[in-house]
Amino acid sequence: DKEREWIRPDAPSKCTWKLGKPMSASPHRHTTLPEPLKILPSILNKVGNTPLVRINKIGKQYGLKCELCEYFCKQKIKIRNSFRNLGSPGIGLALAAAVKGYRCIIVMPEKMSMEKVDVLRALGAEIVRTPTTARFDSPESHVGVAWRLKNEIPNAHILDQYRNASNPLTHYDTTAEEILQQCEGM
């Protein structure tokens, strides 16, 4: 079955669209952002939707004289569409699987933090650790083990963030715009 064949993540891309070409020439689906978010006065005002939050106490406590504005966290828990991944999709996938009642197996190198493992387990994900020293194209790597599990488990699916064109397109389509909208263009 062709779908079950492993594809090297370093293989040349089959994508024909390049940055700078008109969107009409893109074979990919590009999304637009929903209603813009605003910077909230406190994290208690909003949980989710990756808000920018004015950090009041930290700036005063350490005498900072600049505006503190951060894109919240690098491990965004955002599922705009089931094929778009951003940063660390494992947490978002585990959350979606927990809500939908799906089995979720996350394969990750040993170098990944125990905090991330704890969050994933709290969301009900099964964790399979692989040697950090394994090359990505080795059967023992997180990529190789994920593909092996996909082939062994009936009806399993691998989202393959390394070969998923929607992964970088999510940043291209929304990340900078999201920050600018929340900062009201500043």
N, C-alpha and C positions, 0 to 999 in steps of 0.2 A: 504494500500500500504506500503510494508516494507521500501521502500526508505524514506518515510515520517515519520517514527518513530524516536523519539528523542533518541540519544545514549549518555549515561552519559560520560563526558570527563574523569572521573576518573576510568572508567571500565578498567580491565586488557587489555593490548594490544594483538591483535591477530597476531601481527608480529612475525615471527619465526626467523628472522635474528638478530644476536647480534654482537656488536662491537668485532672485533678480528677474526670473521669468514671470510673466503675468499669471495671476491665480487661475485664470481661465484655462491655462495650459497644464495645470496640475492634475494628475490622475487621483490625487488624494482629496478627501473631504476636509475642508477647512471650516473651523467653527468660529463663531463670534461670541464675545463675552455677553453674559446676561447683564441685567441692571448693575451699574457700578456699585462697589462697596465703598464705604467711607471709613476713615480712621475712627475707631471707637474710643471713648474715654477710658474704658477699662475692659479687661478680658471678660469680666463678669457680664458685660452687655451682649456678648456674642460668642458662641462656641460653634465652630465649623465655618465653612466657606472661606477659610484662610484669611481672616481679617488682619489688617494692620492695626496695631494697638499703640496708642501713645503711652510711652513708658514714663510715668511721672516720678516715682520714688527713686529709681536707679539713677537717673540723671542728676537729681538733687543730691542724693546721698554721696555720689562720687564727684560732684562739682563739674559735671559735663556741661559744656556750653553749646552743644550742637543738638540738632533735632535727631532723635533716635528713631529710625524707621527701618524695620527689618521685615523680610518676606516670611516671617513667622518661623517656619522650620523647613529644613531641606527634605523632610520625609512627609510630603503633602499627602493628606488623606482626602483625595478628591477623585471621584469617579464621574467624569463628565460624560464618558461613553465607555463602554466595556473594553474597547481596544486601546484607549489612550492611557499611556503610563507616564509617570512623572517622577523622576528621582528614585524613590524606593517604592515600587508598586506593591511590595509584599504586604505592607500594613493595610493599604487600601483594599487589596484583594482579600485579605483575611477578614476585614470588616464586612465587605460585601458578601463573602461566603457565610459568615456568621448570621447576617440578616436573612439571607436566602436559604439557609439550612444546607449549604453545600459542603462537601469535604474539601479541605484546602491543605495542600502539602507545600511547604516552602523549603526549597533547597538552597542552602547558603554556606559560604566558606566559614571555617572556624574563626577567621579574623573578625567577623561581624560581632558587634557588641552583645553582651548578655542582656542588656536593657532592651534591645530590639527583639531578641528571642523571647524575653519575658512578655513583652507587649503582644507579640504574635501568638504565643501560647494562651495568653489571657483572652484573645479573640477566638480561640478554638483551633488555631492552625497546628498541624503536625509539622515538626521541624526535622529536617535531615541535614546534618552538618557534613561538610566535605573538607579535605585537607586544603589549607590555604596555599600550600606549595604546588598543588596540582595545576598544570597548565590548562588553559581554558578548553583546549581541544583534546584533553585526556578524558578517558571514560570515568576517572575518579573525580573530575572537577564538578563544580555545581552545575555547569551546563551539561556535561556528560551524564551525570546522575539524573538530572531533570528529564532529559530525553529518554533515558532508560526507563524511568518510572512511567513516563507517558506511554511508552510502548508496552509496558507490562500491565498497566491498570486499565481495565475496560472503560471506555467512554471518557478517558482522561484527556485533558487539553493543556497545552503549554502556551502561554502568551508570548514567550520569547522576546523580552524587552530589547535584546540586542539587535534583532532583525526587524522589529516592528517600526515601520516608517512613522507611525503616529506618535511614537515616543518623542523624538526631537520636534515634530510639528506642533505638539502641544505647547512647547516653549515658544516656538516661532509665532504661533497664532495668539497666545493669550498671556504669557508671563509678564512681559514688559507693559503691555496694555493694562493688565490688572493692577500693577503697582502704580502706574501713572494715574489711572482713574481714582484709586484710593487716595492718592496724594493730591488730587485735583490738578494734575498737570505740572506740579512744581518740580 
